[in-house]
Amino acid sequence: MEKRKTKMVRFTQQQIKNCMAFSADISDDDDEESLPKLSEVLSKDILDRVPPEVLDSLIEFENTRGERKARWEKLRDDLHEERDAILKQYYTKGYAEYEVYDDEDEDNKVPARVAPPGRRRRFRNGVAVKKNRSGGNIRKI
């Protein structure tokens, strides 16, 4: 596989300010653990009326609480580490950078040109149009 070229791009000042402003940690949702399972709280009569597919999906959802909490904590830790790295880099260097893939193909392509509008153009100074029956000839004065 071909190695992709990368280049370093600086964070804008606004991005760094946003990183500083949102320093509050994302709170844990401990209330979910303290809540009883819905399948245990509901009476047997109500559970008998629920379609079996819905009941199975409800029980499966309740059983995956631990996995969801672990994913949430991992995401929170990753975001916290990334934020700390950006701020550390900013405080030591005075700026922060991140790495992006450099696609040279996009740089070498000529941007698409917009078609000119299809309406009448103004006459230019120094250009006269001599009309005859065979067509118009343009002459510079």
Secondary structure, 3 states (H helix, E strand, C coil): CCCCCEEEEECCHHHHHHHHHCCCCCCCCCHHHHCCCHHHHCCHHHHHHCCHHHHHHHHHHHHCHHHHHHHHHHHHHHHHHHHHHHHHHHHHHCCCEEEEECCHHHHHCCCCCCCCCCCCCCCCCCEEEEEECCEEEEEEC
